[in-house]
Amino acid sequence: MVRLFKEGATGLPALLVFLTLLPATIPAHLSILSAYFAAVLAVVWLFRKEWLRMVFMPCLYIFIPLLIYSGELGTIEWFSPHIVKLHHLLYVVLAFFTLMMLTFNRRRDGEGFQITPMAFIVVALSLAIAALPKEILTDGAVKNVIPAILAMFFGYEVLVAELRGQMRALAGVTILSFLIVSIRGVL
């Protein structure tokens, strides 16, 4: 089970880095926001490690939807269309491993992610939106974006809870992701 957790702990940040490369263009506001988040997270990471979790998740709550939506608006030309379609499957894999991590990492100490009715509603909502017919939800980008955002949020919530405060590596990869988006927006 430790192996499953390590796969999730590396797979989710790797998916975030992949998502930073996906959009054809990075809007200026996302570039500026990413630079700000990178600076804030780096300062907290260096000087106030006990605040890391408190600062980390709100940054992701703003960053992830903007990044995923930018990728849905248009993908960079050197990515194969097959890779772009395949990346939607990665969200299903992410949700599967997140649920497996929850199922098999039952700790008796009460720490870690605790499933709540809200978590169940989020999972059910993402599945319901993905299953809506085109007649009800005509914009295909929205149909792809909402479940992807919810899968990323749920994955990060579980991962951060399971790391139990040991977030240095995760914060480092996230700062790298912010910097990639920031630099791509300037270029």
C-alpha positions as CSV (number, residue, x, y, z in Angstrom):
1,M,0.0,0.0,0.0
2,V,3.0,2.3,0.6
3,R,3.8,1.8,-3.1
4,L,0.3,3.0,-4.1
5,F,0.7,6.1,-1.9
6,K,4.1,6.9,-3.5
7,E,2.6,6.5,-7.0
8,G,-0.2,9.0,-6.1
9,A,2.3,11.3,-4.4
10,T,4.3,11.6,-7.6
11,G,1.6,11.1,-10.2
12,L,-0.6,14.1,-9.1
13,P,2.3,16.7,-9.2
14,A,3.5,15.2,-12.5
15,L,0.0,15.7,-13.9
16,L,0.1,19.3,-12.7
17,V,3.4,19.9,-14.5
18,F,2.0,18.3,-17.6
19,L,-1.0,20.6,-17.4
20,T,1.3,23.6,-17.4
21,L,2.6,22.6,-20.8
22,L,-0.8,21.9,-22.3
23,P,-2.3,25.3,-23.1
24,A,-1.4,26.9,-26.4
25,T,-1.3,30.3,-24.8
26,I,-1.2,31.4,-21.2
27,P,-3.3,34.5,-20.4
28,A,-1.5,37.4,-18.9
29,H,-3.6,37.3,-15.7
30,L,-2.7,33.7,-15.1
31,S,1.0,34.4,-15.7
32,I,1.0,37.2,-13.1
33,L,-1.1,35.2,-10.7
34,S,1.3,32.3,-11.0
35,A,4.3,34.4,-10.3
36,Y,2.6,35.8,-7.2
37,F,1.6,32.3,-6.0
38,A,5.2,31.0,-6.6
39,A,6.6,33.9,-4.6
40,V,4.1,33.6,-1.7
41,L,4.5,29.8,-1.5
42,A,8.3,30.1,-1.7
43,V,8.4,32.6,1.2
44,V,6.1,30.4,3.3
45,W,8.1,27.3,2.4
46,L,11.4,29.0,3.5
47,F,10.3,30.9,6.6
48,R,7.0,29.6,7.9
49,K,6.7,25.9,7.2
50,E,3.8,25.5,9.7
51,W,1.7,27.8,7.4
52,L,2.4,25.8,4.3
53,R,-0.8,23.8,4.2
54,M,-2.9,26.8,5.0
55,V,-1.4,28.7,2.1
56,F,-0.9,25.8,-0.3
57,M,-4.5,24.7,-0.9
58,P,-6.0,28.2,-1.5
59,C,-3.3,28.8,-4.2
60,L,-4.3,25.6,-5.9
61,Y,-8.0,26.3,-5.6
62,I,-7.5,29.4,-7.8
63,F,-4.7,28.1,-10.0
64,I,-6.1,24.7,-11.1
65,P,-9.4,25.8,-12.7
66,L,-7.7,28.6,-14.6
67,L,-5.0,26.3,-15.9
68,I,-7.3,23.5,-16.9
69,Y,-9.6,25.9,-18.7
70,S,-6.7,27.4,-20.5
71,G,-5.7,24.0,-21.7
72,E,-9.2,23.3,-22.9
73,L,-9.4,26.5,-25.0
74,G,-6.5,25.4,-27.1
75,T,-3.5,23.1,-26.8
76,I,0.0,23.7,-27.8
77,E,0.7,22.7,-31.4
78,W,3.5,20.2,-30.8
79,F,1.3,18.0,-28.6
80,S,-0.2,15.1,-30.6
81,P,-4.0,15.1,-30.6
82,H,-3.9,11.6,-29.2
83,I,-1.9,12.8,-26.2
84,V,-4.4,15.6,-25.6
85,K,-7.3,13.1,-25.7
86,L,-5.4,10.6,-23.5
87,H,-4.9,13.3,-20.9
88,H,-8.6,13.1,-20.1
89,L,-8.1,9.5,-19.2
90,L,-5.5,10.5,-16.7
91,Y,-8.2,12.2,-14.6
92,V,-10.1,8.9,-14.4
93,V,-6.8,7.2,-13.3
94,L,-6.3,10.0,-10.8
95,A,-9.7,9.5,-9.3
96,F,-9.2,5.7,-9.2
97,F,-5.9,5.9,-7.3
98,T,-7.3,8.6,-5.0
99,L,-10.2,6.3,-4.1
100,M,-7.8,3.3,-3.7
101,M,-5.6,5.4,-1.4
102,L,-8.6,6.2,0.7
103,T,-9.7,2.6,0.8
104,F,-6.4,1.0,1.7
105,N,-4.8,3.8,3.9
106,R,-7.1,3.5,6.9
107,R,-5.2,4.7,9.8
108,R,-6.2,4.3,13.4
109,D,-4.6,7.5,14.6
110,G,-7.4,9.6,13.1
111,E,-5.0,11.7,10.9
112,G,-5.2,12.0,7.2
113,F,-8.2,12.5,4.9
114,Q,-11.6,11.8,6.4
115,I,-14.3,11.2,3.9
116,T,-17.3,13.4,4.5
117,P,-20.7,13.7,2.8
118,M,-19.3,16.8,0.9
119,A,-16.5,14.6,-0.6
120,F,-19.1,12.1,-1.7
121,I,-21.2,14.9,-3.3
122,V,-18.2,16.2,-5.1
123,V,-17.4,12.8,-6.6
124,A,-21.0,12.2,-7.5
125,L,-21.3,15.6,-9.1
126,S,-18.3,15.2,-11.3
127,L,-19.6,11.8,-12.5
128,A,-23.0,13.3,-13.2
129,I,-21.6,16.3,-15.2
130,A,-19.4,14.0,-17.2
131,A,-22.4,11.8,-18.1
132,L,-24.7,14.7,-19.2
133,P,-25.8,14.5,-22.8
134,K,-24.7,17.2,-25.3
135,E,-28.3,18.5,-25.6
136,I,-28.2,19.6,-21.9
137,L,-24.6,20.8,-21.7
138,T,-23.7,22.1,-25.1
139,D,-20.2,23.4,-24.4
140,G,-17.8,20.4,-24.6
141,A,-15.0,22.4,-22.9
142,V,-17.2,22.9,-19.8
143,K,-18.1,19.2,-19.8
144,N,-14.4,18.3,-19.7
145,V,-13.2,21.0,-17.4
146,I,-15.6,20.5,-14.4
147,P,-14.8,16.9,-13.7
148,A,-11.1,17.5,-14.3
149,I,-11.1,20.3,-11.8
150,L,-13.0,18.3,-9.2
151,A,-10.7,15.3,-9.7
152,M,-7.6,17.5,-9.2
153,F,-9.1,19.2,-6.1
154,F,-10.1,15.8,-4.6
155,G,-6.7,14.3,-5.4
156,Y,-4.8,17.2,-3.8
157,E,-7.1,17.2,-0.7
158,V,-6.4,13.5,-0.1
159,L,-2.7,13.8,-0.9
160,V,-2.1,16.8,1.4
161,A,-4.0,15.1,4.2
162,E,-2.1,11.8,3.8
163,L,1.3,13.6,3.8
164,R,0.5,14.8,7.3
165,G,2.5,18.0,7.1
166,Q,5.4,16.6,5.1
167,M,4.8,18.8,2.1
168,R,8.2,20.2,1.2
169,A,8.6,18.1,-2.0
170,L,5.0,18.7,-3.0
171,A,5.4,22.5,-2.5
172,G,8.6,22.5,-4.5
173,V,7.0,20.8,-7.5
174,T,4.0,23.2,-7.2
175,I,6.3,26.2,-7.1
176,L,7.9,24.8,-10.2
177,S,4.5,24.5,-11.9
178,F,3.7,28.1,-11.0
179,L,7.0,29.3,-12.5
180,I,6.5,27.4,-15.7
181,V,3.1,29.0,-16.2
182,S,4.5,32.4,-15.3
183,I,7.4,32.1,-17.7
184,R,5.2,30.7,-20.5
185,G,2.9,33.6,-20.1
186,V,5.7,36.1,-20.6
187,L,7.2,34.4,-23.6
